[in-house]
Amino acid sequence: MAINTTRSASIDAKSQSVHTKLLTEMLNMLDSMHEELKELSDYAYDKIGKHEFSIDNIGERLQIITDAAAKMNERWTEGMMPKETSLLHGSR
């Protein structure tokens, strides 16, 4: 039995054409997916950055409030007269 080389070449050409087309489509899909993932990544990092800034801002505000409360407490304690101090401790 002899191999028909004309027919064999035709089948190989069609097969390669299909493979090339599939590979091209897959590469296009991968490029598209890569772009989508990059956009998602950029979006996520942007959101994380905003939340980090917000947390830092809250920390700064809490520190300011704590410092102000401590100063008010010091002023209140220092401003008490001896008579008021004795009333607080239960002696007259």
Backbone bond lengths (Angstrom), bond angles and torsions (degrees), N, CA, C in turn:
res aa  C-N    CA-C-N  psi(-1)  N-CA   C-N-CA  omega(-1)  CA-C   N-CA-C  phi
1 M - - - 1.453 - - 1.524 107.89 -
2 A 1.278 115.75 130.56 1.461 121.42 -177.94 1.518 109.82 -101.95
3 I 1.311 114.84 147.91 1.472 120.92 177.93 1.519 108.42 -88.12
4 N 1.316 114.21 130.69 1.455 119.59 177.91 1.529 107.27 -81.32
5 T 1.313 117.67 102.20 1.469 121.94 -175.60 1.512 112.47 -67.21
6 T 1.294 119.24 -29.74 1.472 121.59 178.40 1.521 109.56 -66.93
7 R 1.323 114.83 -46.86 1.469 119.48 179.35 1.522 110.25 -66.60
8 S 1.303 117.96 -41.37 1.462 122.63 179.02 1.528 111.15 -61.19
9 A 1.309 117.45 -43.74 1.462 121.37 178.49 1.525 110.40 -63.63
10 S 1.328 117.21 -38.65 1.457 121.79 179.42 1.531 110.62 -64.26
11 I 1.316 117.61 -43.54 1.470 122.29 179.04 1.529 109.86 -64.59
12 D 1.321 117.25 -44.53 1.464 120.93 178.84 1.519 111.48 -61.18
13 A 1.323 117.58 -41.84 1.459 121.59 179.92 1.521 110.54 -63.51
14 K 1.335 117.17 -43.35 1.464 121.13 178.75 1.525 110.19 -64.73
15 S 1.306 116.30 -42.35 1.456 121.39 -179.44 1.526 110.61 -62.71
16 Q 1.324 116.39 -44.75 1.459 119.72 179.00 1.516 110.87 -65.67
17 S 1.307 117.15 -37.03 1.455 121.41 178.93 1.534 110.18 -62.41
18 V 1.325 116.91 -43.71 1.469 121.68 178.67 1.524 109.78 -65.11
19 H 1.331 116.54 -44.09 1.458 120.12 179.42 1.533 111.37 -62.76
20 T 1.303 117.04 -42.84 1.468 121.49 178.96 1.524 110.35 -61.99
21 K 1.325 115.31 -43.97 1.469 119.98 179.77 1.535 110.37 -62.58
22 L 1.328 117.22 -44.72 1.466 120.80 179.58 1.525 111.45 -63.85
23 L 1.330 115.95 -43.11 1.465 119.42 178.44 1.521 111.67 -62.72
24 T 1.310 116.40 -40.69 1.469 120.54 178.32 1.521 110.73 -63.02
25 E 1.321 116.75 -44.60 1.466 120.96 178.36 1.526 111.15 -62.33
26 M 1.322 116.76 -42.55 1.469 120.29 179.63 1.525 111.23 -64.85
27 L 1.321 116.48 -41.10 1.469 119.70 178.01 1.522 111.22 -64.55
28 N 1.317 116.91 -39.64 1.464 120.19 176.45 1.520 111.38 -63.04
29 M 1.337 116.56 -41.53 1.469 120.60 177.32 1.517 110.86 -62.79
30 L 1.337 116.93 -42.85 1.459 120.46 179.19 1.519 111.41 -63.10
31 D 1.324 117.13 -41.19 1.463 120.45 176.96 1.524 110.74 -61.55
32 S 1.319 115.79 -43.83 1.457 120.72 179.76 1.535 110.59 -63.40
33 M 1.327 116.26 -44.84 1.468 120.46 178.90 1.524 110.47 -63.19
34 H 1.317 116.95 -39.71 1.461 121.01 179.14 1.529 110.15 -60.93
35 E 1.316 117.30 -43.43 1.469 121.33 178.70 1.525 110.90 -63.44
36 E 1.334 116.89 -43.45 1.468 120.48 179.07 1.521 111.02 -63.14
37 L 1.325 116.89 -43.21 1.465 120.43 179.20 1.525 111.16 -64.70
38 K 1.318 117.30 -37.72 1.459 120.67 178.03 1.523 110.01 -64.74
39 E 1.337 117.33 -42.84 1.462 120.83 178.15 1.531 110.56 -62.72
40 L 1.325 117.23 -43.09 1.466 120.65 178.28 1.525 111.05 -63.57
41 S 1.308 116.43 -41.56 1.453 121.25 179.15 1.523 110.76 -62.88
42 D 1.326 116.99 -46.22 1.465 120.82 178.21 1.527 110.82 -59.95
43 Y 1.320 116.44 -43.02 1.459 121.48 179.09 1.532 110.85 -62.12
44 A 1.328 115.95 -45.08 1.469 120.30 -178.95 1.530 111.13 -64.04
45 Y 1.320 117.22 -45.50 1.469 119.87 178.99 1.519 111.30 -63.45
46 D 1.332 117.55 -36.03 1.454 121.22 177.28 1.526 110.33 -62.63
47 K 1.339 116.02 -46.17 1.471 120.33 179.78 1.527 111.49 -64.65
48 I 1.334 116.48 -42.67 1.472 120.43 179.39 1.523 109.80 -61.49
49 G 1.322 116.53 -43.11 1.464 120.45 179.49 1.513 111.97 -60.55
50 K 1.326 116.72 -41.05 1.467 120.33 179.10 1.526 110.68 -65.56
51 H 1.331 117.23 -39.65 1.460 119.95 179.50 1.525 111.15 -69.30
52 E 1.322 117.71 -37.62 1.463 120.46 176.65 1.518 110.10 -61.88
53 F 1.325 117.01 -43.55 1.458 120.80 177.82 1.521 110.13 -61.25
54 S 1.320 116.41 -43.34 1.458 121.44 179.88 1.527 111.18 -62.16
55 I 1.336 117.34 -42.28 1.465 121.36 179.33 1.526 110.08 -65.57
56 D 1.342 117.09 -43.45 1.462 120.36 177.11 1.515 110.81 -60.35
57 N 1.328 117.08 -42.11 1.453 122.48 -179.97 1.530 110.38 -62.96
58 I 1.314 117.18 -42.23 1.466 121.03 178.44 1.527 110.02 -64.37
59 G 1.331 116.59 -41.48 1.467 120.51 178.09 1.517 111.57 -60.74
60 E 1.328 116.91 -42.45 1.463 120.56 178.06 1.529 110.98 -63.40
61 R 1.333 116.40 -44.13 1.466 119.57 179.45 1.526 111.93 -63.59
62 L 1.322 116.80 -40.06 1.464 119.79 177.77 1.522 111.16 -63.62
63 Q 1.327 117.16 -38.69 1.460 120.64 178.53 1.523 110.36 -64.96
64 I 1.330 117.73 -41.06 1.467 121.31 177.95 1.518 110.62 -62.63
65 I 1.328 117.39 -43.29 1.468 121.66 179.21 1.525 110.33 -64.09
66 T 1.336 116.53 -43.23 1.466 120.64 179.32 1.520 110.75 -62.25
67 D 1.327 116.83 -44.43 1.469 120.75 178.94 1.526 111.16 -63.03
68 A 1.324 116.89 -42.73 1.465 120.89 179.53 1.531 110.62 -64.30
69 A 1.314 117.77 -41.53 1.467 121.11 179.08 1.525 110.20 -64.31
70 A 1.323 117.36 -40.36 1.466 120.62 179.12 1.528 110.46 -64.31
71 K 1.337 117.51 -42.76 1.474 120.88 178.05 1.521 111.18 -63.19
72 M 1.323 117.21 -42.37 1.462 120.83 178.73 1.520 110.05 -63.12
73 N 1.318 116.98 -40.75 1.455 121.10 179.31 1.525 110.76 -64.40
74 E 1.358 117.00 -42.63 1.463 120.85 178.02 1.519 110.79 -62.69
75 R 1.324 117.16 -45.71 1.471 120.79 -179.70 1.522 111.13 -63.08
76 W 1.320 116.17 -40.07 1.458 119.04 -179.24 1.525 109.84 -66.20
77 T 1.341 117.21 -43.33 1.463 121.38 -179.41 1.521 110.43 -67.21
78 E 1.334 118.71 -44.12 1.455 122.52 -179.74 1.517 111.61 -68.05
79 G 1.318 118.05 -32.47 1.458 122.28 -176.56 1.517 113.92 -79.92
80 M 1.309 118.30 -7.80 1.463 120.45 -179.06 1.517 109.65 -71.85
81 M 1.295 115.34 139.22 1.467 120.90 177.74 1.519 107.65 -84.56
82 P 1.338 118.77 157.78 1.472 121.20 -179.89 1.518 112.58 -55.34
83 K 1.334 117.42 -37.09 1.458 121.03 179.82 1.532 109.46 -62.05
84 E 1.336 117.22 -43.46 1.458 120.87 179.84 1.525 111.30 -66.19
85 T 1.333 116.80 -36.27 1.453 121.13 179.23 1.517 109.97 -64.80
86 S 1.338 116.83 -41.81 1.462 118.94 -179.43 1.519 110.78 -67.26
87 L 1.316 117.97 -32.30 1.453 119.72 177.39 1.527 110.76 -66.40
88 L 1.342 116.71 -36.53 1.443 120.42 179.57 1.523 111.38 -67.62
89 H 1.320 117.82 -34.36 1.468 121.36 -176.59 1.519 112.78 -91.11
90 G 1.324 117.68 -0.62 1.451 119.99 174.10 1.533 114.25 88.81
91 S 1.308 120.89 5.11 1.464 121.21 176.34 1.516 110.07 -109.55
92 R 1.358 116.64 154.12 1.464 120.61 -178.35 1.490 110.64 -123.27
